[in-house]
Amino acid sequence: MDQYRPPHGLVKQQHVDTVLQRILLPGDHAQRGHVSLLLESTGGATADFRERMVLPAGHTVSFCSYLNAFPAGYWARWSILDRVRLSLEVVGNAVVRVYRSSADGEAEVAEEVRHQGQGDVDIELPLTGFDDGGWYWFELSPQKQRNVELLRGSWNALTPAPGRAAAVVGMPTFNRPQDCLATMRVVAGHPALRAVVKRLVVVDQGSDKVTAQPGYQRLADDFGEQLLVVDQPNLGGSGGYAQVMRRALDVPECEQIVFMDDDIVLEPDCLLRGIAFARYAAHPLLVGGQMLNRELPSQLYVMGELIDRRAFTWLKPSHSEYDHDFSTRPLRETPWLHRRIDVSYNSWWTCVIPRTVAEKVGGPLPLFLKWDDVEYGLRSASRGFPTVSVPGIAVWHEPWWKKDEENNWQTYFHSRNRMVAAALHGRLPHFPALFGAHLRDTLRHLVSMQYWNVALRGAGVRDFLQGPDALSSSLPTARQRAARAFERFAPVTGPVEVTETPLGDGAGDLPRQVAQPPGTSGASMFRLLVELVRGCLPVSGGHAGHGHPRLSTDQAAWHVLAALGGAAVTSPDGSHWTLRERRPDVFRKLLAETLISHGRLALAFPRTRSKYRRNRQRLESLRRPSIRKSV
């Protein structure tokens, strides 16, 4: 598989007060998927180092790429800058041609410079006319049939940034010590990043400790006082990030707080870009990194997301797509990538939070995991601090589909914390949309024979109704509570054998009217009601028997599973199957529990919502909970 590997070797330190975005070159170790993020076309160029490229005569190299083009629309909208400078150091005779694009992807030549000999090429470019989006990029063409060398390049501001580049970078970790150490090594090996990181905080919440790993001590000696490892019980992502923020605010010179996941693959320049964007922002804001696919490095998995403030579900912003592969659809040929998008929040795989925001907004809520980043983004925006997810600032992260969250204990936190976020940030007249969506989805999981999922969603609703006091006090035991709810109806699972294949059409020999999805919302509701009645009845006829079909995840829609007596559904990554079987006694029990819990939710939500809002300040406080001393 085409795996991205982080840069190795030393990188020249540049003037961090003016560099917005350094030009990144593939180096001698880059994989094909990574190259497509750096160069649109190589023209036969070779880059043995991260800062030096040799361009053969007669070829043009284009830097119209996700990581090297300049997202002018975002800088024009959010920063204090009205001009930027492209700075290159070139050896040889070459033409530098700068392009600019509009929000709909139409491109034109903005500047053209002919360079001779060895020296700097500096081109000033205005940030006007980018109201809705657009990029700058450049091409380099050797002249006179001679090779040309590019020694360095960057997009710069004309004046130093306000304030200081002084960051505390932090990541919680839970039994992923090797991933954590890999990220630490990347930070350690980048002098420009080391120069602005005042402290690297690792919050270790697992039993397989980072400090016990081979190679840790050498890293610790290298970092010296820059490194702080905090050992604490497993308080989830929210508890880990709260510790990071608390420790960051204890560092007087800290101006930026950077949250990172422990299982990312890091391009260190992206952290420098995020810090620069935060410093040049016209007003304080959160700078989010976008998500690239760790399994397919050339794929932009998530560009940014919105939250539906009625049903509290995720939405894809207009003019964006999931799973965009730059190796097959480069930036120049993808018009939607040129339009600026706005987001509701940014996940904490990487997010830069200015100190002033943390001081005024507070810390993450004690949610353990799921929705903590969403809630923080919504809270920050409500207090005047928006979130911007900036192209070219990104990390590689495991895609969500590999986690298979519908079939494990994390469903509990999705359910409970979604309600908490809605209580704090939703309007009461919109509650019916949230209620209807949650009940509908729970019943669909029920007819899909995902009994563990239904139990977890019900537990989440019940625990939400216990109010904010229970939310805080249960943080140290939240993981175990969710696991117990899952174990009530834990499914039978098994590995997928190489010789096994799912059904070809996902419906077996089912009648066409059953295999096809309901055509309208009314038809869907009627079909769901029919299947709820059928699920309460004894298994008979076509629902009985032990020869359960094998379905892929894509094939296992609720309306298909509802018509079966059972099925073995393959996990999204194809590694194992989960057995789903019709069990009328369990079905009736969970249906009753679901109707009771949602009935209570409908009656008690307004009162419970008021409780959460009255306790908002306590929930946001960084003084809870008590944390063990660092090691």
C-alpha positions in Angstrom: 0.0 0.0 0.0 1.2 3.5 -0.8 2.1 4.7 2.7 3.3 8.2 3.4 6.5 8.4 5.5 7.3 11.7 7.3 10.4 13.7 6.2 13.8 12.8 7.6 17.0 14.8 7.8 17.5 18.4 8.7 15.6 21.2 7.2 16.9 24.8 7.0 15.3 27.2 9.5 13.8 30.2 7.8 12.5 33.5 9.1 9.4 32.3 10.9 8.0 35.8 11.2 7.4 36.2 7.5 7.1 32.7 6.0 3.5 31.7 5.5 4.0 28.5 3.6 7.3 26.9 2.6 7.5 25.1 -0.7 7.8 21.4 0.0 9.7 19.0 -2.3 9.2 15.2 -2.3 12.7 14.2 -1.3 14.3 10.9 -2.2 11.9 8.8 -0.1 8.5 10.1 -1.2 5.9 7.7 -2.4 3.8 8.3 -5.5 0.7 9.4 -3.6 2.6 11.9 -1.6 4.2 13.4 -4.8 0.7 14.2 -6.2 0.1 16.5 -3.2 3.3 18.4 -3.9 3.6 18.6 -7.7 1.0 18.7 -10.4 3.6 17.6 -13.0 7.3 16.8 -12.4 8.5 17.3 -15.9 11.3 14.8 -15.2 12.5 16.9 -12.2 14.3 15.1 -9.4 14.3 16.2 -5.8 16.9 14.4 -3.7 16.3 16.7 -0.7 13.3 18.4 0.8 14.6 21.8 -0.3 16.4 21.2 -3.6 15.1 20.2 -7.0 16.9 19.8 -10.3 14.7 20.6 -13.4 15.9 19.2 -16.7 16.0 21.4 -19.7 12.9 21.6 -21.9 10.5 20.6 -19.2 8.1 22.6 -17.0 7.3 21.7 -13.4 4.0 22.8 -12.0 3.4 23.5 -8.3 -0.4 23.6 -8.7 -0.9 21.2 -5.8 -2.7 20.9 -2.5 0.4 21.4 -0.4 2.3 23.9 -2.5 -0.3 26.2 -4.1 -1.3 29.1 -1.9 -5.0 29.2 -0.8 -5.4 32.9 -1.4 -9.1 32.9 -0.8 -8.7 31.9 2.8 -5.9 34.4 3.5 -7.8 37.2 1.8 -10.9 36.4 3.9 -9.4 35.9 7.3 -6.0 37.6 7.6 -4.7 41.2 7.9 -2.7 40.8 4.7 -3.4 42.5 1.4 -0.4 41.2 -0.5 1.9 38.2 -0.4 5.3 37.5 -1.9 6.5 34.4 -3.7 10.2 34.0 -2.9 12.4 31.5 -4.8 16.1 30.9 -4.9 16.9 29.7 -8.4 20.2 28.7 -10.2 20.0 28.9 -14.0 18.0 30.6 -16.6 14.3 30.0 -16.1 10.8 31.5 -16.5 8.7 31.7 -13.4 5.0 31.9 -14.3 2.5 32.6 -11.5 -1.2 31.7 -12.0 -4.3 32.8 -10.1 -7.6 31.1 -10.1 -11.1 32.3 -9.4 -13.6 30.7 -7.0 -15.0 28.6 -9.9 -11.5 27.3 -10.9 -10.9 29.5 -13.9 -7.1 30.2 -14.1 -5.1 33.0 -15.7 -1.5 34.1 -15.6 -0.9 36.7 -12.9 2.8 37.4 -13.3 5.7 36.2 -15.5 9.4 36.7 -14.6 12.5 35.7 -16.6 15.4 34.8 -14.4 19.1 34.5 -15.3 22.0 33.1 -13.3 21.8 32.5 -9.5 19.8 34.5 -7.1 16.4 35.3 -5.6 13.1 35.7 -7.5 10.6 37.8 -5.5 7.1 38.4 -6.9 4.6 40.5 -5.0 1.0 39.5 -5.5 -2.3 41.2 -4.3 -4.9 39.4 -2.3 -7.7 41.2 -3.9 -10.4 39.6 -6.0 -10.5 36.4 -3.9 -13.7 37.1 -2.0 -15.2 33.7 -2.6 -12.0 31.7 -3.1 -9.1 31.1 -5.4 -5.5 30.0 -5.3 -2.1 31.2 -6.5 0.5 28.8 -7.8 3.6 28.9 -10.0 5.3 27.0 -12.8 9.1 26.8 -13.4 10.5 26.3 -16.9 14.2 26.0 -17.7 15.5 28.0 -20.6 18.4 27.7 -23.1 18.4 23.9 -23.0 20.1 23.9 -19.5 19.1 22.4 -16.3 17.8 24.6 -13.5 18.0 24.2 -9.7 15.4 25.3 -7.3 17.2 25.7 -3.9 14.2 26.9 -1.8 10.8 28.5 -2.1 8.1 30.0 0.1 5.0 32.2 0.2 5.8 35.1 2.5 4.1 38.0 4.1 5.7 41.5 3.5 5.8 42.3 7.2 6.4 40.2 10.3 3.4 38.7 12.0 1.9 40.2 15.1 2.7 38.7 18.5 4.9 35.7 18.8 5.2 32.2 17.5 5.2 30.4 20.8 3.2 27.1 20.8 2.5 24.3 23.2 1.8 21.2 21.2 -0.1 18.5 22.9 -1.5 15.0 22.2 -3.3 12.6 24.5 -2.4 8.9 23.9 -3.9 5.6 24.9 -1.9 2.5 24.2 -0.5 3.7 21.0 3.1 4.3 22.2 4.8 3.6 18.8 2.5 6.0 16.9 3.1 8.6 19.6 6.9 8.2 19.5 6.8 8.5 15.7 5.1 11.9 15.9 7.5 13.0 18.6 10.5 12.1 16.3 9.0 14.2 13.5 8.8 17.2 15.8 12.3 16.6 17.2 13.8 16.4 13.7 12.5 19.8 12.4 14.5 22.7 13.7 12.1 25.4 12.5 9.3 23.8 14.4 11.4 23.1 17.4 12.2 26.9 17.5 8.5 27.8 18.1 7.4 24.9 20.3 7.9 25.9 23.9 6.6 22.6 25.2 5.5 19.3 23.8 2.9 17.8 26.2 2.1 14.1 25.9 -0.8 13.0 28.1 -0.4 9.2 28.6 -3.7 7.6 29.6 -2.9 4.0 28.7 -1.3 1.0 30.3 1.4 0.5 27.6 3.4 3.6 28.6 5.3 5.8 26.1 8.0 6.2 28.7 8.6 2.4 28.8 9.3 2.2 25.0 12.8 1.6 23.5 14.0 4.9 22.1 11.9 7.1 24.4 14.8 8.1 26.6 16.9 9.3 23.7 14.0 11.5 22.6 13.5 12.8 26.1 17.1 13.7 26.3 16.9 15.5 23.0 13.8 17.5 24.0 15.0 18.3 27.5 12.7 20.7 29.2 10.7 21.0 26.0 9.0 17.7 26.7 6.4 17.1 29.4 4.8 13.7 29.8 1.7 13.6 32.0 0.5 10.3 33.4 -3.3 10.2 34.2 -6.2 7.8 34.2 -8.1 7.2 31.0 -10.3 10.3 30.7 -10.8 10.0 27.0 -9.9 12.5 24.4 -11.7 15.3 26.1 -9.9 14.7 29.4 -6.6 14.4 27.6 -7.0 17.7 25.7 -8.2 19.5 28.8 -4.9 18.5 30.4 -3.0 19.7 27.4 -4.8 23.1 27.6 -4.3 23.4 31.3 -0.6 22.7 31.0 -0.3 25.1 28.1 -1.8 28.0 30.0 0.7 27.3 32.8 3.5 28.3 30.3 3.6 32.1 30.4 5.1 32.6 27.0 2.6 30.3 25.2 0.5 32.1 22.6 -0.8 29.1 20.6 -2.1 25.7 21.8 -2.0 22.9 19.2 -4.1 19.8 19.7 -3.0 16.7 17.8 -4.2 13.0 17.8 -1.6 10.3 18.7 -2.2 8.3 15.5 -1.6 10.9 12.8 1.2 11.1 10.3 2.6 14.6 10.6 4.0 16.9 8.0 5.7 19.4 10.4 5.5 22.3 8.1 1.7 22.1 8.4 1.9 23.0 12.1 4.1 26.1 11.2 1.5 27.1 8.6 -1.3 26.8 11.1 0.6 28.9 13.6 1.3 31.5 11.0 -2.3 31.7 9.9 -3.4 32.2 13.5 -0.9 35.0 14.0 -1.9 36.9 10.9 -5.6 36.5 11.5 -7.5 39.7 11.6 -9.4 38.5 14.7 -8.7 35.5 17.0 -9.9 32.2 15.5 -9.2 28.5 15.6 -7.2 27.1 12.7 -8.0 23.6 11.7 -6.0 21.1 9.8 -7.8 19.1 7.1 -7.7 15.3 7.0 -5.7 13.3 4.5 -6.2 9.5 4.4 -3.4 7.7 6.1 -4.1 4.6 4.0 -4.2 6.4 0.7 -1.9 9.4 1.1 -3.0 11.3 -2.0 -6.7 11.4 -0.8 -8.2 14.4 0.9 -10.6 12.5 3.2 -12.3 15.5 4.9 -12.0 19.1 3.8 -14.3 20.5 6.5 -17.7 19.9 8.0 -20.8 21.8 9.2 -23.3 20.9 11.9 -27.0 20.8 11.2 -28.3 23.0 14.1 -31.7 21.4 14.0 -31.0 17.6 14.0 -27.4 18.0 15.2 -25.9 15.8 12.5 -22.8 16.3 10.3 -23.2 18.0 6.9 -20.8 18.3 4.0 -20.3 22.0 3.1 -21.4 23.0 -0.4 -18.6 23.0 -2.9 -16.8 20.1 -1.1 -16.5 16.4 -1.4 -15.3 13.5 0.7 -12.5 11.2 -0.5 -11.0 13.4 -3.2 -7.9 11.7 -4.7 -5.3 14.2 -6.0 -3.5 11.5 -7.9 -6.4 11.2 -10.3 -8.0 14.6 -10.0 -5.4 17.4 -9.5 -6.2 20.8 -8.1 -6.2 22.5 -11.4 -8.9 20.1 -12.8 -11.2 20.3 -9.7 -13.3 23.5 -9.7 -15.0 22.9 -6.3 -11.6 23.0 -4.5 -11.1 26.6 -5.6 -14.2 27.9 -3.7 -13.6 28.8 -0.1 -15.8 26.9 2.3 -16.9 27.7 5.9 -17.1 25.2 8.7 -18.7 24.8 12.1 -15.7 23.2 13.8 -12.5 21.2 13.1 -11.7 17.8 14.5 -8.8 17.7 16.9 -6.5 15.5 14.7 -4.9 18.9 14.4 -6.2 22.3 15.5 -4.5 25.5 16.6 -6.2 27.4 19.4 -4.9 30.9 20.3 -4.3 31.4 24.0 -6.8 34.2 24.1 -9.5 31.9 22.8 -8.7 29.2 25.5 -8.8 31.9 28.2 -12.1 33.2 27.1 -13.9 30.0 26.0 -12.6 27.6 28.6 -11.7 23.9 28.2 -13.3 20.9 26.6 -16.4 19.5 28.2 -16.0 16.2 30.1 -17.5 14.1 27.3 -14.8 11.5 27.2 -14.8 11.3 23.4 -17.1 12.2 20.4 -18.6 15.6 20.0 -16.1 17.3 22.3 -14.5 19.0 19.3 -17.9 19.9 17.8 -19.1 21.4 21.0 -15.9 23.4 21.4 -16.2 24.8 17.9 -19.8 25.8 18.3 -19.0 27.4 21.7 -16.1 29.3 20.4 -18.1 30.6 17.4 -20.9 31.7 19.7 -18.3 33.9 21.5 -16.9 35.4 18.4 -14.1 33.0 17.6 -14.8 31.1 14.3 -13.0 28.0 13.0 -11.3 28.0 9.7 -10.2 24.7 8.0 -7.4 25.8 5.7 -6.3 23.8 2.6 -2.6 23.0 2.7 -2.7 22.6 6.5 -3.4 18.9 7.0 -2.4 15.6 8.6 -2.8 12.0 7.6 -5.2 10.1 9.8 -6.9 6.7 9.8 -10.3 7.0 7.9 -13.4 6.7 9.9 -14.8 3.7 8.1 -12.0 1.6 9.5 -13.2 2.3 13.1 -16.6 0.6 12.5 -18.1 2.7 15.3 -21.7 1.5 14.7 -20.5 -1.9 16.0 -18.7 -1.0 19.2 -19.0 0.9 22.5 -18.4 4.3 21.0 -22.0 4.5 19.9 -22.9 5.4 23.5 -20.8 8.6 23.4 -22.2 9.5 19.9 -25.7 9.4 21.4 -25.2 11.0 24.8 -22.8 13.7 23.7 -25.0 14.7 20.7 -27.8 15.4 23.1 -25.4 17.5 25.3 -24.3 19.5 22.3 -27.9 20.1 21.3 -28.9 21.1 24.8 -26.1 23.7 25.0 -26.2 25.1 21.4 -29.5 24.2 19.9 -32.8 26.1 19.9 -35.6 24.5 21.8 -38.1 24.8 18.9 -35.7 22.6 16.8 -35.8 19.7 19.3 -38.4 17.8 17.4 -35.9 17.4 14.5 -33.3 16.0 16.8 -35.8 13.7 18.5 -37.2 12.4 15.3 -33.9 11.7 13.7 -32.5 9.9 16.8 -35.6 7.8 17.3 -35.8 6.9 13.6 -32.2 5.9 13.4 -32.5 3.8 16.6 -35.4 1.9 15.2 -33.6 1.3 12.0 -30.7 -0.2 13.9 -33.3 -2.4 15.7 -34.8 -3.8 12.6 -31.2 -4.3 11.3 -30.6 -6.6 14.3 -27.9 -4.4 15.8 -29.1 -4.9 19.3 -25.9 -3.7 20.9 -26.2 -0.4 19.0 -29.8 0.1 20.2 -28.8 -0.6 23.8 -25.9 1.8 23.6 -28.1 4.6 22.1 -30.7 4.1 24.8 -28.0 4.2 27.6 -26.7 7.4 26.1 -30.2 9.0 26.2 -30.8 7.9 29.8 -27.4 9.2 31.0 -27.9 12.5 29.2 -31.1 12.9 31.2 -29.2 12.4 34.5 -27.9 15.9 33.9 -24.5 17.8 34.1 -23.5 16.5 37.6 -23.5 12.9 36.3 -21.6 14.0 33.2 -18.7 15.3 35.3 -18.6 12.6 37.9 -18.8 9.7 35.4 -15.7 10.8 33.3 -13.2 8.3 34.9 -15.6 5.4 34.5 -17.4 6.4 31.2 -15.4 3.9 29.1 -16.4 1.0 31.4 -20.0 2.1 31.5 -20.2 2.1 27.7 -18.5 -1.3 27.5 -21.0 -2.8 29.9 -23.9 -1.5 27.9 -22.3 -3.1 24.8 -21.7 -6.4 26.5 -25.5 -6.8 27.2 -26.0 -7.7 23.5 -22.4 -8.1 22.2 -22.5 -9.8 18.7 -20.9 -12.9 17.6 -17.9 -12.1 15.3 -15.4 -14.0 13.3 -12.6 -13.5 10.8 -13.2 -13.3 7.1 -11.6 -16.1 5.3 -9.9 -15.5 2.0 -12.2 -17.8 0.1 -15.4 -16.2 1.4 -17.2 -13.6 -0.7 -20.4 -11.6 0.0 -23.5 -11.9 -2.0 -23.3 -10.2 -5.4 -26.3 -8.0 -5.2 -26.7 -7.7 -1.4 -30.2 -9.0 -1.5 -29.8 -12.8 -2.2 -33.1 -14.2 -3.5 -35.3 -11.5 -1.8 -38.2 -10.1 -3.8 -37.3 -7.0 -5.7 -39.7 -4.8 -3.7 -37.9 -5.8 -0.5 -34.4 -5.4 -1.8 -35.0 -1.9 -3.2 -35.0 1.0 -0.8 -38.3 2.7 -0.1 -38.9 5.5 -2.6 -40.3 8.3 -0.4 -40.0 9.3 3.2 -43.7 8.2 3.7 -43.0 4.9 2.1 -39.8 4.5 4.3 -41.8 5.3 7.5 -44.5 2.8 6.5 -41.9 0.1 5.8 -40.2 0.8 9.1 -43.5 0.4 11.0 -44.2 -2.9 9.2 -40.8 -4.3 10.1 -41.2 -3.2 13.7 -44.4 -5.3 13.9 -42.8 -8.2 12.1 -39.8 -8.1 14.4 -42.0 -8.7 17.5 -43.5 -11.9 16.0 -41.9 -15.3 16.2 -39.4 -16.2 13.5 -41.0 -18.3 10.8 -41.0 -19.1 7.1 -38.3 -17.1 5.1 -37.0 -15.6 8.4 -36.0 -18.9 9.9 -33.0 -21.2 9.3 -29.3 -21.2 9.8 -28.1 -20.4 6.3 -27.5 -16.8 6.8 -26.3 -14.8 3.8 -23.0 -12.9 3.9 -23.4 -9.1 3.1 -20.9 -6.4 2.8 -21.3 -3.2 4.7 -22.6 -1.4 1.7 -25.2 -4.1 1.0 -26.4 -4.2 4.6 -29.1 -1.5 4.4 -31.8 -1.5 7.1 -34.6 -2.4 4.6 -32.6 -5.4 3.4 -31.6 -6.7 6.9 -35.2 -6.2 8.1 -36.4 -8.8 5.6 -33.9 -11.4 6.7 -33.9 -13.8 9.6 -30.2 -13.1 10.0 -27.0 -12.2 8.2 -23.3 -12.1 8.6 -22.2 -8.6 7.8 -18.6 -7.9 6.8 -16.8 -5.0 8.6 -15.9 -1.9 6.5 -12.3 -2.9 6.3 -13.2 -6.5 5.3 -11.3 -8.1 8.2 -14.2 -9.7 10.1 -17.9 -10.4 10.1 -20.6 -9.6 12.6 -23.5 -12.0 13.0 -27.0 -10.5 13.1 -29.9 -12.8 14.0 -33.6 -12.2 14.5 -34.3 -12.6 18.2 -38.0 -11.6 18.9 -37.6 -11.6 22.7 -34.6 -9.2 22.6 -36.4 -7.2 19.9 -39.5 -6.7 22.0 -37.4 -5.8 25.1 -35.3 -3.2 23.2 -38.3 -1.8 21.4 -40.0 -1.2 24.8 -36.8 0.3 26.2 -36.4 2.6 23.2 -39.9 3.9 23.3 -39.7 4.5 27.1 -36.3 6.3 26.9 -37.4 8.5 24.1 -40.7 9.2 25.7 -38.8 10.4 28.8 -36.5 12.4 26.5 -39.4 14.2 24.9 -40.9 15.1 28.3 -37.7 16.0 30.1 -35.5 17.6 27.4 -36.6 21.3 28.1 -35.9 20.9 31.8 -32.6 19.0 31.3 -31.5 21.5 28.7 -31.9 24.3 31.3 -29.8 22.4 33.8 -26.9 22.0 31.3 -27.0 25.7 30.5 -27.0 26.7 34.1 -24.0 24.6 34.7 -22.1 25.7 31.6 -19.4 27.6 33.4 -18.6 24.7 35.7 -18.5 22.2 32.8 -16.1 24.5 30.9 -13.7 25.0 33.8 -10.2 23.7 33.4 -10.0 23.2 37.2 -11.8 19.9 36.9 -11.1 17.0 37.4 -8.2 16.3 39.7 -5.2 15.0 37.7 -2.2 13.1 38.8 1.2 14.8 38.8 3.3 14.5 35.7 6.2 12.0 35.6 
